[in-house]
Amino acid sequence: MMKKKTLAILVGVAAVIGAGAWYSNKAPGEGGGAPAGGGKGKGDSGPTTVNIVAPAHEDVPITLSANGTVSPITMVDLHPQTTSTIVKVHVKEGQFVKEGELMFTLDSRSASANVEKAVAQVDKDRANLADLERQYKRAQELVAQKFMAQSSVDTLKSQVDSARAVLESDVAAARASKVDQSYNVIRAPQTGRVGAINVYPGSLVQLTTSLTTITQLDPINVAFNVPETNLSALLDAQRAGKVQVQVFLNNSDKPVTGELSFVDNTVDAAAGQIRVKGRFDNKDTRLWPGQYVTTKLIVATMKGATVVPQNAIITNTRGTFVYTVAPDQTAKITNVKRLYGFGAYVAVDGLQGNEKVIVEGKQNLRPGGKVRIADAKLAQEEGLSAEPGNQKGKPE
């Protein structure tokens, strides 16, 4: 009896649950349920809310960016041209010097004595030549009077020529000794900044001794590499006139501006790049040799290019395209071609310029799907439907 009673209770509970499930799943309007028309039918998701922009038309400069290194146009490693001892150092490390400025004085006593000796020898040669010339002139007179043989006159003539040659040789030797003497005074061969000084008064120096370096800082070069694919555009820009180069220091947004001065004569086949240089005025010495910088080089300008935001572009197996709003306010695929990207924007081909390009909300779109504009004011200007929550006045 107990088992039969329990079974009856279980059957009753199951019947009540089944009836409740039937009632809750019953369509609105059927058998006393909710009134008809109280909601959307299954599968009706409604329009997708999107943001749109109009393509812009502007001149777009094509810019190459690369990391570069500041390098001096000239840097001289100063060496003595004779073996001697430093008498005085006339400059300090880090000093700016002008071309011809006195830098080092060496012990010149030996060189000065050699100059005096050479000058004395020249004086002796001149006196000897003058004596032989007088003898030769007197001999010519005696030959005319037949008091001397012609052979003696010829011998004197040879002696005069020989003495003149000896004089010229010793004059050259005297000049050479003065040149040697000048090596004891070392002057700046160019204008620039003095580096570390490696000698002091009393230091013995030889031809291999490095005294210091002088680096030219103004103007100065910046060297960098550009891809060989841009070589033609680079050369075309150079033929057309001056090519501007910008350098940015320490992530600064204020560039130092110069111009392209050098394009190497060979492409590096292994790297696929070519080395170029820009030259910059550097009176304020903002650029320093060995410094790493970011460079930008404008090689061409796209006139009147069609520009859209980068985030409007979609690339998948269908190709590259954007979604635009069709006249019936549905999403339409428009194929485009990337021409040149710069920052948050890209120049494209394939748009007429009057389209309404979708930039936000496109991830939920399908071709032909209905769209609603999020910006009510923009929607009103374009004659489109806006997101109800963003409109002023009555909702849609």
C-alpha positions as a printed Julia matrix, in Angstrom:
396×3 Matrix{Float64}:
   0.0    0.0     0.0
   2.83   2.4     0.88
   4.57   1.81   -2.45
   1.41   2.54   -4.45
   0.8    5.78   -2.54
   4.37   7.02   -3.21
   4.07   6.25   -6.92
   0.83   8.25   -7.13
   2.46  11.3    -5.56
   5.39  11.23   -8.03
   3.05  11.01  -11.02
   1.08  14.01   -9.74
   4.19  16.17   -9.33
   5.37  15.36  -12.85
   2.01  16.37  -14.28
   2.11  19.76  -12.52
   5.67  20.5   -13.8
   4.7   19.56  -17.36
   1.69  21.84  -17.3
   3.76  24.79  -16.06
   6.35  24.33  -18.81
   3.59  24.19  -21.46
   2.04  27.4   -20.18
   5.35  29.36  -20.02
   6.31  28.36  -23.6
   2.96  29.2   -25.03
   3.12  31.98  -27.68
   1.87  35.44  -26.65
  -1.8   35.91  -27.38
  -2.61  32.2   -27.21
  -5.03  30.86  -24.63
  -5.03  33.84  -22.25
  -1.25  34.57  -22.39
   0.39  38.01  -22.84
  -1.14  40.31  -25.49
   0.12  39.98  -29.08
   2.78  42.39  -30.36
   4.61  42.64  -27.06
   8.16  41.96  -28.54
  10.31  41.19  -31.6
  10.17  37.88  -33.31
  12.99  35.38  -32.91
  16.1   36.27  -35.05
  15.21  39.98  -35.47
  18.44  41.68  -34.07
  17.75  45.19  -35.41
  20.16  47.78  -36.95
  23.84  47.92  -35.93
  24.99  51.18  -34.36
  28.08  52.6   -36.13
  30.22  55.73  -36.41
  31.04  57.16  -39.82
  33.48  59.63  -41.39
  33.77  61.22  -44.78
  37.03  60.64  -46.71
  39.36  63.65  -46.72
  41.26  65.04  -49.72
  44.69  66.4   -48.91
  48.31  66.49  -50.02
  50.15  63.66  -48.31
  53.96  63.79  -47.99
  55.62  60.4   -48.43
  58.09  60.15  -45.55
  60.9   57.68  -44.92
  61.92  57.15  -41.3
  65.18  55.58  -40.15
  67.61  55.55  -37.27
  70.73  57.58  -38.01
  74.12  58.4   -36.53
  75.61  61.87  -36.26
  79.07  62.01  -37.85
  81.5   64.89  -38.36
  82.28  66.01  -41.9
  85.98  66.03  -40.98
  87.96  64.89  -37.95
  91.75  65.35  -37.82
  94.01  63.17  -35.67
  96.92  65.51  -34.95
 100.45  64.02  -35.1
 103.88  65.71  -35.01
 105.96  65.59  -38.19
 109.25  65.35  -36.34
 110.77  63.75  -33.26
 111.11  66.34  -30.53
 109.99  67.39  -27.03
 106.85  69.35  -26.15
 107.76  72.82  -24.85
 104.27  74.24  -24.37
 100.61  73.23  -24.85
  98.62  76.31  -25.88
  95.09  74.81  -25.85
  92.81  72.98  -23.43
  90.73  69.87  -23.86
  87.25  70.63  -25.23
  88.29  74.08  -26.48
  87.0   75.41  -29.78
  89.86  76.5   -32.04
  89.98  78.33  -35.34
  92.02  77.27  -38.33
  95.64  78.42  -37.93
  95.44  78.87  -34.14
  98.64  77.9   -32.25
  98.23  74.59  -30.38
 101.66  73.09  -29.53
 105.26  74.31  -29.48
 108.12  71.79  -29.75
 111.8   72.16  -28.94
 113.19  73.82  -32.1
 116.84  74.49  -31.11
 118.31  71.82  -33.35
 116.09  72.81  -36.28
 117.03  76.49  -35.84
 120.74  75.63  -35.9
 120.24  73.64  -39.11
 118.53  76.65  -40.7
 121.41  78.94  -39.75
 123.9   76.45  -41.16
 122.0   76.17  -44.43
 121.73  79.95  -44.77
 125.49  80.32  -44.21
 126.19  77.75  -46.89
 124.01  79.67  -49.32
 125.94  82.87  -48.58
 129.22  81.03  -49.21
 127.93  79.66  -52.53
 126.85  83.11  -53.68
 130.28  84.55  -52.93
 132.01  81.72  -54.79
 129.72  82.14  -57.79
 130.31  85.89  -57.89
 134.12  85.34  -57.9
 133.94  82.83  -60.76
 131.7   85.12  -62.78
 134.26  87.96  -62.44
 137.07  85.64  -63.57
 135.01  84.47  -66.53
 134.26  88.04  -67.6
 137.98  89.03  -67.38
 138.95  85.93  -69.36
 136.58  86.86  -72.15
 138.3   90.25  -72.42
 141.75  88.61  -72.54
 140.65  86.18  -75.23
 139.45  89.13  -77.34
 142.98  90.64  -77.01
 144.54  87.22  -77.73
 146.23  87.09  -74.32
 144.46  83.85  -73.22
 143.53  80.61  -74.91
 139.88  79.86  -75.61
 140.15  76.58  -73.72
 140.85  78.39  -70.47
 137.76  80.55  -70.97
 135.67  77.43  -71.58
 136.96  75.91  -68.33
 135.95  79.03  -66.4
 132.51  78.9   -68.03
 132.03  75.36  -66.76
 133.1   76.38  -63.29
 130.55  79.23  -63.28
 127.74  76.89  -64.33
 128.74  74.37  -61.68
 128.85  77.03  -58.95
 125.42  78.3   -59.97
 123.99  74.77  -59.71
 125.57  74.29  -56.26
 124.01  77.57  -55.12
 120.54  76.54  -56.32
 120.9   73.2   -54.53
 121.9   74.81  -51.27
 119.1   77.35  -51.55
 116.64  74.43  -51.81
 118.31  72.76  -48.83
 117.9   75.97  -46.82
 114.19  76.06  -47.69
 113.86  72.43  -46.59
 115.53  73.18  -43.28
 113.06  76.03  -42.7
 110.2   73.63  -43.4
 111.64  71.23  -40.83
 111.89  74.1   -38.39
 108.18  74.95  -38.95
 107.2   71.45  -37.78
 108.07  72.55  -34.24
 105.08  74.91  -34.23
 101.79  73.0   -34.58
  98.69  74.98  -35.57
  95.06  73.95  -35.99
  94.54  72.6   -39.52
  90.8   73.33  -39.3
  88.16  74.96  -37.14
  86.63  72.61  -34.59
  86.55  71.25  -31.08
  89.7   69.87  -29.42
  89.46  66.36  -28.03
  91.49  64.75  -25.25
  95.12  65.96  -25.12
  97.57  63.11  -24.73
 100.87  65.0   -24.15
 102.27  67.56  -21.72
 105.3   69.9   -21.62
 108.37  67.68  -21.57
 106.71  64.75  -23.4
 108.87  63.17  -26.09
 106.81  62.91  -29.3
 107.39  61.04  -32.54
 105.58  60.71  -35.84
 103.33  57.98  -34.38
 102.36  60.03  -31.31
  98.72  61.26  -31.3
  98.62  64.72  -29.76
  94.84  65.28  -29.91
  91.94  65.36  -32.36
  90.02  68.28  -33.87
  86.43  67.56  -34.85
  84.38  69.84  -37.08
  80.93  70.34  -35.53
  79.38  72.97  -37.8
  78.11  71.94  -40.25
  77.71  68.26  -39.38
  76.42  65.09  -41.07
  73.79  62.53  -40.11
  74.18  59.16  -41.84
  71.36  56.62  -42.19
  70.11  53.86  -44.49
  66.98  53.74  -46.65
  65.48  50.69  -48.42
  66.58  50.26  -52.02
  62.9   50.18  -53.04
  62.82  53.92  -52.27
  66.0   54.72  -54.21
  64.25  55.85  -57.41
  61.92  58.21  -55.54
  64.88  59.52  -53.55
  66.96  60.24  -56.65
  63.97  61.84  -58.41
  63.45  64.13  -55.43
  67.14  65.04  -55.38
  67.1   65.91  -59.1
  64.03  68.08  -58.55
  65.81  70.22  -55.97
  66.81  70.26  -52.33
  65.5   67.33  -50.3
  64.66  68.19  -46.69
  65.83  65.89  -43.9
  64.53  66.15  -40.33
  66.26  64.83  -37.22
  64.51  64.21  -33.89
  66.51  64.06  -30.65
  65.53  62.04  -27.56
  61.96  61.52  -28.76
  61.49  65.27  -29.13
  58.75  66.47  -31.48
  60.82  69.53  -32.49
  63.05  68.55  -35.42
  66.43  69.82  -36.5
  66.14  70.48  -40.24
  68.83  69.98  -42.88
  69.09  68.75  -46.44
  70.16  65.6   -48.24
  73.85  65.88  -49.18
  74.96  62.39  -50.21
  73.59  59.19  -51.75
  76.06  56.31  -51.86
  77.1   54.93  -55.23
  76.34  51.3   -54.32
  73.38  49.46  -52.79
  74.22  47.0   -50.03
  72.97  43.81  -51.7
  72.97  41.82  -48.47
  70.82  44.31  -46.53
  68.86  45.73  -49.48
  69.62  49.26  -48.32
  71.59  52.28  -49.47
  73.53  54.69  -47.28
  72.68  58.39  -47.42
  73.69  61.5   -45.47
  72.06  64.76  -44.53
  73.97  67.94  -43.74
  72.86  70.22  -40.89
  73.82  73.63  -39.58
  74.96  73.05  -36.02
  75.88  76.42  -34.56
  74.14  75.55  -31.3
  75.85  72.09  -31.26
  72.59  70.23  -30.64
  73.97  67.42  -32.79
  77.04  65.6   -31.43
  79.29  63.08  -33.22
  78.31  59.49  -32.47
  74.81  60.44  -31.3
  71.89  58.2   -32.34
  68.89  60.06  -33.77
  65.63  59.43  -35.62
  65.51  60.8   -39.16
  62.63  61.59  -41.49
  63.01  62.25  -45.18
  60.24  63.49  -47.5
  60.8   61.92  -50.95
  57.52  62.86  -52.67
  54.05  64.34  -52.12
  50.76  62.72  -53.13
  48.61  65.58  -54.4
  44.91  65.49  -53.46
  45.04  61.97  -52.02
  41.91  60.33  -50.58
  42.53  59.75  -46.87
  40.61  57.66  -44.34
  41.4   56.46  -40.79
  43.52  53.33  -40.56
  40.89  51.62  -38.37
  38.34  51.8   -41.2
  40.37  49.36  -43.31
  39.52  45.65  -43.19
  41.81  43.0   -44.69
  40.74  39.36  -44.94
  40.44  36.59  -47.51
  38.11  38.81  -49.56
  40.85  41.4   -49.93
  41.17  44.94  -48.59
  37.95  46.95  -48.22
  35.91  49.35  -46.12
  32.26  49.32  -45.13
  30.27  52.3   -46.4
  26.65  53.29  -45.78
  24.47  52.7   -48.85
  21.53  55.04  -49.7
  19.1   52.53  -48.13
  21.17  52.76  -44.9
  22.71  49.31  -45.21
  26.33  48.26  -44.97
  28.09  48.04  -48.32
  31.56  46.62  -49.08
  33.8   48.95  -51.08
  37.15  47.55  -52.19
  40.13  49.85  -51.72
  43.88  49.77  -52.24
  46.34  51.02  -49.64
  48.69  53.61  -51.12
  50.52  55.04  -48.12
  49.96  54.91  -44.38
  50.95  57.7   -42.01
  50.09  57.66  -38.33
  46.39  56.96  -37.76
  45.49  57.59  -41.43
  46.04  55.97  -44.8
  45.83  57.21  -48.39
  43.71  54.84  -50.48
  42.51  54.26  -54.01
  38.98  53.07  -54.75
  36.84  55.73  -53.06
  35.07  58.58  -54.84
  35.35  60.82  -51.78
  31.65  61.27  -51.06
  31.12  57.94  -49.26
  30.13  57.55  -45.62
  32.89  55.26  -44.34
  32.15  53.2   -41.22
  34.97  53.36  -38.66
  33.4   51.92  -35.5
  30.94  49.07  -35.15
  32.12  47.34  -38.31
  33.01  44.14  -36.43
  29.28  43.37  -36.1
  28.39  44.17  -39.71
  27.42  41.97  -42.6
  27.0   43.17  -46.18
  23.43  44.44  -46.58
  22.84  44.71  -42.85
  20.93  47.72  -41.54
  22.93  50.4   -39.72
  22.1   53.28  -37.4
  24.41  56.28  -36.87
  25.58  56.86  -33.3
  26.12  60.62  -33.72
  22.63  62.17  -33.96
  23.88  65.52  -35.28
  25.96  63.87  -37.99
  23.1   61.56  -38.89
  20.78  64.56  -39.29
  23.3   66.28  -41.57
  23.6   63.15  -43.69
  19.86  62.45  -43.69
  20.27  59.12  -41.9
  18.71  57.43  -38.88
  20.52  57.9   -35.58
  20.89  55.85  -32.41
  17.73  56.65  -30.39
  19.61  57.24  -27.16
  21.76  59.95  -28.8
  18.93  61.92  -30.4
  17.31  65.01  -28.97
  13.51  64.98  -28.82
  11.29  61.95  -29.31
  12.87  58.51  -29.87
  12.41  56.73  -33.11
